[in-house]
Amino acid sequence: MRLDTLDRVCADPVASFESAIDFFARIDQQGRFLYISEPGLAFIGYHREYLRIVTLRDLVPQEDVSLLEACLRQAQQTGEVQKCTLHLIKTLTYPRLVELRVAPDATEPGQLLVVGHDVSAWADNEQCLTYAMYHDVLTGLDNLASARHEIERAKQEALDKGYRVALLQIDIDEFHRVNQAFGYEAGDRILHETALRLKGACHAREFVARCYSDAFLILLRDVPDRGYVEEFARRVSDAIQLPYSHEGQTLQLSVRIGAVLFPDRANGCDQLLHHVDEALAQAGRNRGYSFAFYERRAAGNRPDTLRLESDLHSGIRNGEFSLHYQPIVEARNGQVTGIEALMRWHHPVLGAVSPEIFISLAESAGLINFLGGWALKNACMQLMQWDARGIHLQYASVNVSAQQFRDKRFPAAVREAFKLTGLAPRRIVLEITESVLMEDPAHAKSLLEELTDLGVRFAVDDFGTGYSSLAYLQSFPLAALKIDRRFISNLPSSRNDQAIVDAIVGLAGTLGLDLVAEGVETEAQRDLLVASGCELIQGWLVCKALPINELAHKFETGELRPLAS
């Protein structure tokens, strides 16, 4: 069958779906076109006469020809569908990224069927997502993730070429006061202007990044000596200390700057991000000009809380934080309905640090909003990744601290997480405590309604330990209650706990809320919960909180089973 017989193949069985795909063709073993669909012609933009004298290989850039040939060869040899992603040149000059699926034609020996889908928009979205992963939205500067890669490259260059590099951290002192006095929008504008000033103070080869909140990193290459670094730091400090203007008012900022050299006798280890944070802490104790180089000091020079708070900053930079996930299952059959994301910190010296310790430290250090936003985005991305692996879960729960909830930028941060990852908002449950709801009920109700309209669901965590009333609970757009583990641990032996659980089950039923029992560790506890009417449980009886790959393995081996959609 030749290309010019298109009018006689309208009854071909494949014609019914041709309009639903971008490109469909039949080719011979040399790649010559025997048939091409009308949508395919429109997609590639060539005249039918031209396609009589060219092959599919001629429509592929030279760098993709080997990929195409391998795909065609494998389809012929195996008799199975083969897939490859490459560019098709449209109308001679315009390449489009397409995914081709190639299979032998069972009705015509020696011929191949080719189906193509335009994936260029997906590739563009992936490029945008990649950009967002490595850049700060507010300032347009590179972010911490990008800085890590750049630092590793610079270190290797320094070792290969025999020169030194310097890493500086610039921290604006008490920037939270600017937000409190002028509002977050004004604070954001000042941070944006600060980024421009930093870029203006640097040469083209010097790398600038915003690592978090009001802190920036600058990486200098080919540094001759310490004097050069200190002179550069003074130039940066002078630039930031120039007056800022906001609505006719003038304000000035002060900064602390820490610096570390690599390689350097005072820096025998190459943990630059950790050491520059140490240098910044030292700069904060200097009088006058707040600048300090990293100097190795003996352990025990600082109180444990200050040391751990400093380590918290460096831990964020060094990627020491991760999320573990604990399944939430149906109590009767063990099928997994969702997961709770739980933050973990693995300290390089101390090992696992209790969340009770580092969460309070993060709140006092002003880092909890950053960590909370990071956790939400990662939980969203994890659901998407598991979807791609065939592990389909209904939702992920993410804890929200009181500080996050009070922050005016919290709704925007939630929206940004969904925009960045593409996850449907209904698949995220945000967990808040009773005390957060009752601290400012009017604000809580407004915020919950705003995000519930977006599709997000809310659960009250540790329910039963606060002081919320039925009347207040009815006024909030909630989706679930979570029974605090303290009522579960002694459930088989405590009549009081049994009565409390029964009351909470009845309350959830009255309000039409889902109910999850936390901390379930024994079959006896599970049986009593099932008998009381609690349908969802989580705890060590089912599975402890696990890292991503370990939990995925349990799903893939069938040890855990997602609830059927």
SULKADA-V366632 format. One record per residue. N is the residue number from 1. RES is the residue in one small letter. SS is DSSP state (a for helix, b for strand, c for the rest). PHI is phi in radians with two decimals (* if undefined). PSI is psi in whole degrees, -180 to 180 (NA if undefined). Layout:
BEGIN
N;RES;SS;PHI;PSI
N;RES;SS;PHI;PSI
END
This chain:
BEGIN
1;m;c;*;127
2;r;c;-1.73;167
3;l;a;-1.09;-31
4;d;a;-1.39;2
5;t;a;-1.72;20
6;l;a;-0.96;-38
7;d;a;-1.14;-20
8;r;a;-1.67;4
9;v;a;-2.01;20
10;c;c;-1.10;-23
11;a;c;-1.55;3
12;d;c;-0.95;138
13;p;c;-1.02;-26
14;v;c;-1.35;-13
15;a;a;-1.09;-26
16;s;a;-1.17;-25
17;f;a;-1.95;1
18;e;a;-1.04;-37
19;s;c;-1.21;-15
20;a;c;-1.61;-4
21;i;c;-2.17;160
22;d;c;-1.34;-32
23;f;b;-2.66;126
24;f;b;-2.41;131
25;a;b;-2.59;159
26;r;b;-2.09;130
27;i;b;-2.24;161
28;d;c;-1.61;-174
29;q;c;-1.18;-20
30;q;c;-1.56;-2
31;g;c;1.54;6
32;r;b;-1.29;143
33;f;b;-1.36;125
34;l;b;-1.77;-26
35;y;b;-2.80;144
36;i;b;-2.55;140
37;s;c;-1.26;158
38;e;a;-1.06;-45
39;p;a;-1.06;-32
40;g;a;-1.16;-41
41;l;a;-1.07;-45
42;a;a;-1.10;-36
43;f;a;-1.19;-46
44;i;a;-1.50;-20
45;g;c;1.42;16
46;y;c;-1.77;155
47;h;c;-1.30;152
48;r;a;-1.06;-35
49;e;a;-1.11;-36
50;y;a;-1.16;-37
51;l;a;-1.24;-13
52;r;c;-1.25;-21
53;i;c;-1.97;2
54;v;c;-2.13;169
55;t;b;-2.00;171
56;l;a;-1.05;-34
57;r;a;-1.09;-31
58;d;a;-1.24;-15
59;l;a;-1.71;10
60;v;b;-2.07;136
61;p;c;-1.00;154
62;q;a;-0.98;-37
63;e;a;-1.24;-15
64;d;a;-1.80;-3
65;v;a;-1.08;-44
66;s;a;-1.09;-36
67;l;a;-1.13;-44
68;l;a;-1.10;-46
69;e;a;-1.09;-39
70;a;a;-1.13;-39
71;c;a;-1.15;-45
72;l;a;-1.10;-43
73;r;a;-1.11;-45
74;q;a;-1.13;-37
75;a;a;-1.11;-41
76;q;a;-1.18;-40
77;q;a;-1.34;-39
78;t;a;-1.62;-24
79;g;c;1.31;11
80;e;c;-2.02;165
81;v;c;-1.19;131
82;q;b;-2.06;154
83;k;b;-2.32;141
84;c;b;-2.64;154
85;t;b;-2.05;121
86;l;b;-2.67;-178
87;h;b;-1.75;138
88;l;b;-1.85;135
89;i;b;-1.52;112
90;k;b;-1.53;134
91;t;c;0.76;47
92;l;c;1.32;-28
93;t;c;-2.20;-21
94;y;b;-1.81;103
95;p;b;-1.43;141
96;r;b;-2.21;137
97;l;b;-1.35;125
98;v;b;-2.29;153
99;e;b;-1.80;118
100;l;b;-1.75;136
101;r;b;-2.07;126
102;v;b;-2.12;134
103;a;b;-2.58;150
104;p;b;-1.10;144
105;d;c;-1.46;114
106;a;c;-1.15;-22
107;t;c;-1.62;-16
108;e;c;-2.31;91
109;p;c;-0.95;140
110;g;c;1.51;-5
111;q;c;-1.91;156
112;l;b;-2.14;142
113;l;b;-1.70;136
114;v;b;-2.19;122
115;v;b;-2.01;131
116;g;b;-2.19;139
117;h;b;-2.14;133
118;d;b;-1.26;116
119;v;c;-2.02;17
120;s;a;-1.14;-37
121;a;a;-1.13;-40
122;w;a;-1.06;-42
123;a;a;-1.12;-39
124;d;a;-1.11;-43
125;n;a;-1.09;-40
126;e;a;-1.11;-39
127;q;a;-1.13;-41
128;c;a;-1.13;-41
129;l;a;-1.12;-42
130;t;a;-1.08;-41
131;y;a;-1.06;-45
132;a;a;-1.11;-32
133;m;a;-1.18;-25
134;y;c;-2.05;12
135;h;b;-2.40;151
136;d;c;-1.49;127
137;v;c;-1.14;-41
138;l;c;-1.20;-48
139;t;c;-1.75;-18
140;g;c;1.39;-3
141;l;c;-1.31;164
142;d;b;-1.06;155
143;n;c;-1.85;-170
144;l;a;-1.12;-40
145;a;a;-1.06;-43
146;s;a;-1.14;-39
147;a;a;-1.07;-39
148;r;a;-1.02;-46
149;h;a;-1.12;-43
150;e;a;-1.13;-39
151;i;a;-1.11;-43
152;e;a;-1.10;-41
153;r;a;-1.11;-44
154;a;a;-1.13;-39
155;k;a;-1.08;-43
156;q;a;-1.16;-39
157;e;a;-1.07;-42
158;a;a;-1.07;-42
159;l;a;-1.23;-40
160;d;a;-1.23;-39
161;k;a;-1.77;-7
162;g;c;1.37;26
163;y;c;-2.08;180
164;r;c;-1.95;153
165;v;b;-2.08;157
166;a;b;-2.25;136
167;l;b;-1.98;127
168;l;b;-2.03;141
169;q;b;-2.01;128
170;i;b;-1.95;121
171;d;b;-2.11;124
172;i;b;-1.39;125
173;d;c;-1.19;128
174;e;c;0.85;47
175;f;c;-1.16;-22
176;h;a;-1.04;-25
177;r;a;-1.19;-31
178;v;a;-1.12;-45
179;n;a;-1.07;-41
180;q;a;-1.18;-38
181;a;a;-1.41;-40
182;f;a;-2.02;-11
183;g;c;1.73;160
184;y;a;-1.22;-33
185;e;a;-1.11;-43
186;a;a;-1.12;-41
187;g;a;-1.05;-40
188;d;a;-1.13;-40
189;r;a;-1.12;-38
190;i;a;-1.20;-39
191;l;a;-1.11;-39
192;h;a;-1.11;-43
193;e;a;-1.15;-37
194;t;a;-1.07;-41
195;a;a;-1.06;-41
196;l;a;-1.12;-40
197;r;a;-1.13;-41
198;l;a;-1.11;-44
199;k;a;-1.08;-38
200;g;a;-1.18;-28
201;a;a;-1.43;-9
202;c;c;-1.86;156
203;h;c;-1.46;168
204;a;c;-1.04;-32
205;r;c;-1.46;-7
206;e;c;-1.58;132
207;f;b;-1.61;131
208;v;b;-2.17;135
209;a;b;-2.49;151
210;r;b;-1.72;116
211;c;b;-1.54;-35
212;y;b;-3.04;152
213;s;c;0.69;-110
214;d;c;-1.90;30
215;a;b;-2.14;142
216;f;b;-2.28;156
217;l;b;-2.09;142
218;i;b;-2.28;132
219;l;b;-1.97;122
220;l;b;-1.88;136
221;r;c;-1.86;158
222;d;c;0.92;56
223;v;c;-1.48;123
224;p;c;-1.28;-40
225;d;c;-2.88;179
226;r;a;-1.16;-34
227;g;a;-1.03;-37
228;y;a;-1.11;-42
229;v;a;-1.15;-44
230;e;a;-1.17;-37
231;e;a;-1.12;-42
232;f;a;-1.10;-42
233;a;a;-1.07;-40
234;r;a;-1.12;-38
235;r;a;-1.12;-42
236;v;a;-1.13;-44
237;s;a;-1.07;-43
238;d;a;-1.08;-38
239;a;a;-1.14;-41
240;i;a;-1.32;-31
241;q;a;-1.40;-3
242;l;c;-1.12;147
243;p;c;-1.06;143
244;y;b;-1.79;152
245;s;b;-2.11;133
246;h;b;-2.46;114
247;e;c;0.86;48
248;g;c;1.44;-6
249;q;b;-1.78;147
250;t;b;-1.90;134
251;l;b;-2.39;154
252;q;c;-2.19;145
253;l;c;-1.96;151
254;s;c;-2.05;156
255;v;b;-2.32;157
256;r;b;-2.00;141
257;i;b;-2.29;127
258;g;b;-1.98;150
259;a;b;-2.46;150
260;v;b;-2.45;141
261;l;b;-1.83;151
262;f;b;-2.52;134
263;p;c;-1.33;155
264;d;b;-2.73;147
265;r;c;-1.07;-32
266;a;c;-1.41;-6
267;n;b;-2.24;72
268;g;c;-1.19;-20
269;c;c;-1.85;153
270;d;c;-1.77;24
271;q;c;-1.43;75
272;l;a;-1.14;-41
273;l;a;-1.13;-38
274;h;a;-1.15;-44
275;h;a;-1.29;-33
276;v;a;-1.21;-29
277;d;a;-1.20;-38
278;e;a;-1.09;-42
279;a;a;-1.11;-38
280;l;a;-1.12;-40
281;a;a;-1.10;-38
282;q;a;-1.18;-38
283;a;a;-1.08;-33
284;g;c;-1.17;-18
285;r;c;-1.70;-4
286;n;c;-1.43;148
287;r;c;-1.61;150
288;g;c;1.32;-126
289;y;c;-1.14;117
290;s;c;-1.59;80
291;f;b;-2.43;141
292;a;b;-2.68;144
293;f;b;-1.48;153
294;y;c;-1.17;131
295;e;c;-2.26;129
296;r;c;-1.17;131
297;r;c;-2.21;155
298;a;c;-1.19;150
299;a;c;-1.12;152
300;g;c;1.62;8
301;n;c;-1.41;-13
302;r;c;-2.27;155
303;p;c;-1.05;151
304;d;a;-1.03;-40
305;t;a;-1.16;-40
306;l;a;-1.15;-40
307;r;a;-1.10;-45
308;l;a;-1.20;-35
309;e;a;-1.13;-41
310;s;a;-1.10;-42
311;d;a;-1.12;-30
312;l;a;-1.08;-45
313;h;a;-1.03;-50
314;s;a;-1.20;-31
315;g;a;-1.08;-37
316;i;a;-1.13;-44
317;r;a;-1.17;-34
318;n;c;-1.60;5
319;g;c;1.24;33
320;e;c;-1.45;-9
321;f;b;-1.65;146
322;s;b;-2.59;170
323;l;b;-1.93;131
324;h;b;-1.82;155
325;y;b;-2.20;134
326;q;b;-2.02;129
327;p;b;-1.19;147
328;i;b;-1.97;122
329;v;b;-2.19;161
330;e;b;-1.24;130
331;a;c;-1.11;-32
332;r;c;-1.37;-38
333;n;c;-2.14;-5
334;g;c;1.35;7
335;q;c;-1.29;139
336;v;b;-1.46;123
337;t;b;-1.68;-33
338;g;b;-2.81;-175
339;i;b;-2.42;152
340;e;b;-1.89;130
341;a;b;-1.49;125
342;l;b;-2.18;125
343;m;b;-1.35;141
344;r;b;-2.28;145
345;w;b;-2.16;117
346;h;b;-1.80;100
347;h;b;-1.27;136
348;p;c;-1.09;-22
349;v;c;-1.92;-46
350;l;c;-1.46;-15
351;g;b;1.39;-145
352;a;b;-1.21;126
353;v;b;-1.77;133
354;s;c;-1.04;136
355;p;a;-1.00;-33
356;e;a;-1.04;-31
357;i;a;-1.42;-52
358;f;a;-1.34;-25
359;i;a;-1.16;-44
360;s;a;-1.15;-36
361;l;a;-1.11;-43
362;a;a;-1.11;-36
363;e;a;-1.16;-45
364;s;a;-1.22;-28
365;a;c;-1.55;-3
366;g;c;1.32;24
367;l;c;-1.86;-4
368;i;a;-1.17;-33
369;n;a;-1.14;-40
370;f;a;-1.11;-49
371;l;a;-1.12;-41
372;g;a;-1.12;-42
373;g;a;-1.12;-40
374;w;a;-1.08;-43
375;a;a;-1.11;-42
376;l;a;-1.11;-47
377;k;a;-1.10;-41
378;n;a;-1.19;-37
379;a;a;-1.12;-41
380;c;a;-1.07;-47
381;m;a;-1.12;-35
382;q;a;-1.17;-41
383;l;a;-1.05;-42
384;m;a;-1.10;-42
385;q;a;-1.16;-40
386;w;a;-1.20;-35
387;d;a;-0.97;-44
388;a;a;-1.14;-26
389;r;c;-1.59;4
390;g;c;1.48;12
391;i;c;-1.79;97
392;h;c;-1.76;111
393;l;c;-1.94;150
394;q;c;-1.24;-39
395;y;b;-2.83;167
396;a;b;-2.21;138
397;s;b;-1.71;138
398;v;b;-2.28;131
399;n;b;-1.35;143
400;v;c;-2.12;126
401;s;c;-1.39;166
402;a;a;-1.07;-40
403;q;a;-1.12;-43
404;q;a;-1.02;-47
405;f;a;-1.09;-35
406;r;a;-1.37;-21
407;d;c;-1.18;129
408;k;c;-1.11;-21
409;r;c;-1.56;1
410;f;a;-1.07;-48
411;p;a;-1.01;-40
412;a;a;-1.16;-37
413;a;a;-1.13;-37
414;v;a;-1.15;-45
415;r;a;-1.08;-40
416;e;a;-1.07;-38
417;a;a;-1.08;-41
418;f;a;-1.26;-38
419;k;a;-1.14;-39
420;l;a;-1.21;-39
421;t;a;-1.74;-21
422;g;c;1.40;8
423;l;c;-1.30;143
424;a;c;-1.19;130
425;p;a;-1.00;-29
426;r;a;-1.12;-13
427;r;a;-1.62;8
428;i;b;-2.07;131
429;v;b;-1.98;121
430;l;b;-1.65;126
431;e;b;-1.73;126
432;i;b;-2.26;159
433;t;b;-1.61;164
434;e;a;-1.01;-41
435;s;a;-1.10;-34
436;v;a;-1.13;-43
437;l;a;-1.08;-42
438;m;a;-1.51;-10
439;e;a;-1.09;-44
440;d;c;-2.56;82
441;p;a;-0.98;-37
442;a;a;-1.13;-46
443;h;a;-1.11;-43
444;a;a;-1.06;-45
445;k;a;-1.09;-43
446;s;a;-1.10;-44
447;l;a;-1.19;-43
448;l;a;-1.08;-41
449;e;a;-1.14;-39
450;e;a;-1.08;-47
451;l;a;-1.39;-29
452;t;a;-1.15;-37
453;d;a;-1.07;-29
454;l;a;-1.26;-24
455;g;c;2.12;-11
456;v;c;-1.20;146
457;r;b;-1.93;154
458;f;b;-2.15;142
459;a;b;-2.19;144
460;v;b;-1.59;115
461;d;b;-1.46;153
462;d;b;0.94;41
463;f;b;-1.16;141
464;g;c;1.85;-12
465;t;c;-1.73;-8
466;g;c;-1.79;-151
467;y;c;-2.39;29
468;s;c;-1.32;149
469;s;c;-1.83;165
470;l;a;-1.03;-41
471;a;a;-1.06;-43
472;y;a;-1.19;-44
473;l;a;-1.04;-37
474;q;a;-1.12;-26
475;s;a;-1.44;-15
476;f;c;-1.69;141
477;p;c;-1.39;78
478;l;c;-1.70;158
479;a;c;-1.98;-26
480;a;b;-2.74;158
481;l;b;-2.07;146
482;k;b;-2.10;118
483;i;b;-1.26;127
484;d;c;-1.09;144
485;r;a;-1.11;-22
486;r;a;-1.16;-23
487;f;a;-1.53;-8
488;i;c;-1.70;-36
489;s;c;-1.01;-41
490;n;c;-1.88;21
491;l;c;-0.98;-44
492;p;c;-1.13;-24
493;s;c;-1.97;-8
494;s;c;-1.96;115
495;r;a;-1.16;-34
496;n;a;-1.07;-47
497;d;a;-1.12;-38
498;q;a;-1.09;-41
499;a;a;-1.15;-40
500;i;a;-1.12;-45
501;v;a;-1.09;-43
502;d;a;-1.06;-41
503;a;a;-1.13;-42
504;i;a;-1.17;-39
505;v;a;-1.06;-45
506;g;a;-1.11;-40
507;l;a;-1.10;-46
508;a;a;-1.06;-40
509;g;a;-1.12;-41
510;t;a;-1.09;-40
511;l;a;-1.54;-4
512;g;c;1.22;36
513;l;c;-1.87;147
514;d;b;-1.16;155
515;l;b;-2.34;128
516;v;b;-2.13;129
517;a;b;-1.68;125
518;e;c;-1.64;156
519;g;c;1.25;30
520;v;c;-1.40;120
521;e;c;-2.12;-15
522;t;c;-2.28;159
523;e;a;-1.14;-34
524;a;a;-1.09;-42
525;q;a;-1.10;-45
526;r;a;-1.06;-45
527;d;a;-1.07;-42
528;l;a;-1.16;-38
529;l;a;-1.15;-42
530;v;a;-1.08;-43
531;a;a;-1.10;-32
532;s;a;-1.40;-15
533;g;c;1.85;8
534;c;c;-1.39;121
535;e;c;-1.66;-19
536;l;b;-2.20;141
537;i;b;-2.42;159
538;q;c;-2.59;150
539;g;c;2.68;-179
540;w;c;-1.16;-21
541;l;c;-1.00;-39
542;v;c;-1.54;-57
543;c;c;-3.06;137
544;k;c;-1.32;169
545;a;c;-1.16;129
546;l;b;-2.20;156
547;p;c;-1.10;165
548;i;a;-0.92;-54
549;n;a;-1.19;-36
550;e;a;-1.16;-41
551;l;a;-1.20;-41
552;a;a;-1.04;-38
553;h;a;-1.09;-39
554;k;a;-1.14;-36
555;f;a;-1.22;-44
556;e;a;-1.21;-28
557;t;c;-1.56;-4
558;g;c;1.51;1
559;e;c;-1.14;-33
560;l;c;-2.08;142
561;r;c;-2.18;121
562;p;b;-1.14;147
563;l;c;-1.11;133
564;a;c;-1.09;135
565;s;c;-1.19;NA
END
